[in-house]
Amino acid sequence: METKTRQPKLEVEQLPPREGENIIIERWEYMKDFKSFFPMLKEMLAAIYGSAQRGLKIYSERYDAINYYKHYRATPNSYLLIAKNKRGEPIGFLYARRKKNHTYLYDIYVKPAYRRQGVARKLIQTLEKWAGGPIRADTHDGALEAFKKMGFKVLKEYLEDGIKWYLIEKE
């Protein structure tokens, strides 16, 4: 007797076409495709920490994030949003959790070829719609201006792992 596994319901939102692309934002209930997700995570960590190896080491030792993402299962207050192009290929992601008084944005990444096309903005807008605000995040110099353009304000600055970080918030 063959048993069928129940597929989780996906929440999907269309981004209007821009420069020939239809971008779709999905909220994943579980890690459906670590093989396509992991390279984006490595690229994000390399951009922050100077190398993927250093970033993976810090993320693994300090946060156990690699294992967490690999075995991700959504809870009502967690959001793993995946941006896909019209071919269904992941081009960016966002991970956040709703806390008591705010939503904390842990990670956001958009592949370089898709930057400055509104993908990160759409990920943030989708998070605001589904999780609510205010949204807080820690970011570095490389992404600070992009966050400011989306309405985030700097709450404080600090140094960690030789990197200048900013705690930011959007009401």
URZI-V882521 format. One record per residue. N is the residue number from 0. RES is the residue in one small letter. PHI is phi as a letter, one per 40 degrees, with the letter a starting at -180 (* if undefined). Layout:
n={N | N}
res={RES | RES}
phi={PHI | PHI}
This chain:
n={0 | 1 | 2 | 3 | 4 | 5 | 6 | 7 | 8 | 9 | 10 | 11 | 12 | 13 | 14 | 15 | 16 | 17 | 18 | 19 | 20 | 21 | 22 | 23 | 24 | 25 | 26 | 27 | 28 | 29 | 30 | 31 | 32 | 33 | 34 | 35 | 36 | 37 | 38 | 39 | 40 | 41 | 42 | 43 | 44 | 45 | 46 | 47 | 48 | 49 | 50 | 51 | 52 | 53 | 54 | 55 | 56 | 57 | 58 | 59 | 60 | 61 | 62 | 63 | 64 | 65 | 66 | 67 | 68 | 69 | 70 | 71 | 72 | 73 | 74 | 75 | 76 | 77 | 78 | 79 | 80 | 81 | 82 | 83 | 84 | 85 | 86 | 87 | 88 | 89 | 90 | 91 | 92 | 93 | 94 | 95 | 96 | 97 | 98 | 99 | 100 | 101 | 102 | 103 | 104 | 105 | 106 | 107 | 108 | 109 | 110 | 111 | 112 | 113 | 114 | 115 | 116 | 117 | 118 | 119 | 120 | 121 | 122 | 123 | 124 | 125 | 126 | 127 | 128 | 129 | 130 | 131 | 132 | 133 | 134 | 135 | 136 | 137 | 138 | 139 | 140 | 141 | 142 | 143 | 144 | 145 | 146 | 147 | 148 | 149 | 150 | 151 | 152 | 153 | 154 | 155 | 156 | 157 | 158 | 159 | 160 | 161 | 162 | 163 | 164 | 165 | 166 | 167 | 168 | 169 | 170}
res={m | e | t | k | t | r | q | p | k | l | e | v | e | q | l | p | p | r | e | g | e | n | i | i | i | e | r | w | e | y | m | k | d | f | k | s | f | f | p | m | l | k | e | m | l | a | a | i | y | g | s | a | q | r | g | l | k | i | y | s | e | r | y | d | a | i | n | y | y | k | h | y | r | a | t | p | n | s | y | l | l | i | a | k | n | k | r | g | e | p | i | g | f | l | y | a | r | r | k | k | n | h | t | y | l | y | d | i | y | v | k | p | a | y | r | r | q | g | v | a | r | k | l | i | q | t | l | e | k | w | a | g | g | p | i | r | a | d | t | h | d | g | a | l | e | a | f | k | k | m | g | f | k | v | l | k | e | y | l | e | d | g | i | k | w | y | l | i | e | k | e}
phi={* | c | b | b | c | c | c | c | c | c | c | b | b | c | c | d | d | a | f | g | b | b | b | b | b | b | b | c | c | a | c | c | a | c | c | c | c | d | d | c | c | c | c | c | c | c | c | c | b | g | a | c | c | c | c | c | c | c | c | c | c | c | b | f | c | c | c | c | c | d | b | d | b | c | b | d | b | b | b | b | b | b | c | b | c | c | c | g | c | c | b | a | a | a | b | a | b | c | b | d | b | a | b | b | c | c | a | a | a | b | d | d | c | b | c | g | b | g | c | c | d | c | c | c | c | c | c | d | c | c | b | g | b | c | b | b | a | b | b | b | d | c | b | d | c | c | c | c | c | c | g | c | b | c | c | a | b | a | b | a | f | g | b | c | b | b | c | b | a | b | c}
